[in-house]
Amino acid sequence: MTTTETPVRRPFRPWLVAAAAAAAAIVAVGGAVALTDDDGDGQAVTTTIPADDGGISPGGSSASCVETYDLQTLANRETAFAGTVTSVTGDQVTFEVEEWFRGGEGGEVTLTSSTGGAITPDGGPALEPGAHLLVAGDGGFAWGCGFSQPYDEAVAAAWADALSG
């Protein structure tokens, strides 16, 4: 004779569900503070940079950026210039350089962009022939996150001031 065990039903414990939701909320808020609190003072750090302060918002999530763009972090880049895209072959982008702010000479440079047709995967400046850009990077790469952006005369002047000397 075989016997079938009757499943034991445990009572619903709403307090357990509430505790799990509270723990998830604490982790989410803590993660958000960790991503936005630059100096530990509890103040969120904004990634929007008005044009008169040297640039544009980097767009997309700042969590994917190695450094937040501003004129001080721009000074950490090896290469910075104003130029126009002349060709794109795979991830290699060739620029006609109009003005070097740092790290180069000559009228042409080819850099790597690992995101294909844009400097940033979430819609940064298009890397297509004719695009007029301000570009900054390191190690042969054009950085996104605001370090490379559509050309603006006032921003170009701010880059020149920040990178002179």
C-alpha positions in Angstrom: 0.0 0.0 0.0 1.4 3.4 -1.0 0.7 6.5 0.9 0.6 10.0 -0.4 1.8 12.7 1.8 -0.3 15.8 2.0 1.7 19.0 1.3 2.0 21.2 4.3 0.8 24.7 3.7 2.7 27.4 5.5 0.9 30.5 6.5 1.3 33.6 4.4 3.7 36.0 6.3 3.2 39.5 5.0 5.8 40.9 7.4 8.4 38.7 5.5 7.4 40.2 2.2 7.5 43.7 3.7 11.0 43.1 5.2 12.4 41.8 1.8 10.9 44.9 0.0 12.5 47.2 2.6 15.9 45.5 2.3 15.7 45.9 -1.5 14.9 49.6 -1.2 17.8 50.2 1.2 20.2 48.4 -1.2 18.8 50.5 -4.2 19.2 53.8 -2.3 22.6 52.9 -1.1 23.7 52.0 -4.6 22.4 55.3 -5.9 24.2 57.2 -3.2 27.4 55.3 -4.0 27.1 56.2 -7.7 26.3 59.9 -7.2 28.0 60.9 -3.9 31.5 62.1 -5.1 32.9 63.4 -1.8 30.9 61.7 0.9 29.0 64.9 1.9 25.6 63.4 1.0 25.1 65.8 -1.9 24.3 64.2 -5.2 26.8 65.1 -8.0 25.2 66.2 -11.2 26.6 65.2 -14.5 25.0 68.1 -16.4 27.6 70.7 -17.3 26.3 73.9 -18.9 28.0 75.0 -22.1 29.4 78.1 -20.4 31.2 75.8 -17.9 33.0 73.9 -20.6 30.7 71.4 -22.1 27.5 69.4 -22.4 25.9 66.7 -20.3 27.6 63.4 -21.1 24.2 61.8 -21.7 23.3 58.3 -20.5 24.3 56.8 -17.3 27.3 58.2 -15.4 27.8 54.7 -14.0 29.2 53.6 -17.3 31.8 56.5 -17.4 35.2 56.0 -16.0 35.3 59.7 -15.0 32.6 62.4 -14.9 33.3 65.0 -17.5 34.3 68.5 -16.5 37.1 70.9 -17.3 39.3 69.5 -14.4 38.9 65.9 -15.6 39.4 67.0 -19.2 42.9 68.0 -18.1 43.6 64.3 -17.3 43.2 63.3 -21.0 46.2 62.6 -23.2 44.6 63.9 -26.4 42.2 66.7 -27.0 41.4 68.5 -30.3 38.7 70.0 -32.5 38.2 68.1 -35.7 36.0 66.7 -38.4 35.4 63.0 -39.1 36.8 62.1 -42.5 36.3 58.3 -42.4 35.0 55.5 -40.3 36.3 51.9 -40.8 35.0 49.5 -38.2 35.9 51.0 -34.9 38.7 53.2 -36.4 37.7 56.9 -36.9 39.9 59.3 -38.8 39.7 63.0 -38.0 40.9 66.1 -39.9 42.3 68.1 -36.9 41.6 71.8 -36.9 43.1 72.6 -33.5 45.1 70.5 -31.1 44.5 71.4 -27.4 46.7 68.6 -26.2 48.8 65.6 -27.2 49.2 65.7 -30.9 50.4 67.5 -34.0 49.6 67.4 -37.7 46.4 67.6 -39.6 45.1 64.1 -39.2 44.6 61.5 -36.4 42.9 58.1 -36.2 41.4 57.0 -32.9 39.4 53.9 -31.8 35.8 54.1 -30.7 34.6 50.8 -29.4 30.9 51.8 -29.8 30.7 51.7 -33.6 28.8 54.6 -35.1 28.7 56.8 -31.9 31.1 57.9 -29.3 28.7 56.7 -26.6 26.4 53.7 -27.1 23.4 55.6 -25.9 23.5 58.3 -28.6 26.5 60.4 -28.1 27.9 62.4 -31.1 27.6 60.5 -34.4 30.9 59.3 -35.8 30.1 59.8 -39.5 32.1 61.7 -42.2 31.5 65.4 -41.8 30.7 65.4 -38.1 32.4 68.4 -36.5 33.5 67.5 -32.9 35.5 68.2 -29.9 37.3 65.0 -29.0 39.3 63.9 -26.0 40.7 60.6 -25.0 43.6 58.4 -24.0 45.6 55.5 -25.4 44.4 56.0 -28.9 40.7 55.9 -27.8 38.1 58.6 -28.2 36.3 58.9 -24.9 32.5 59.4 -24.7 30.7 60.7 -21.6 31.1 64.3 -22.6 34.8 64.1 -23.3 33.9 64.0 -27.0 31.0 66.1 -28.1 29.5 68.2 -31.0 31.7 71.2 -31.7 30.7 74.4 -30.0 32.8 77.6 -30.3 32.4 78.6 -26.6 33.2 75.1 -25.4 36.3 75.0 -27.7 37.5 78.2 -26.1 36.9 76.7 -22.6 38.9 73.6 -23.6 41.8 75.8 -24.9 41.9 77.7 -21.7 41.7 74.6 -19.5 44.4 72.8 -21.4 46.8 75.6 -22.0 50.1 75.7 -20.2 
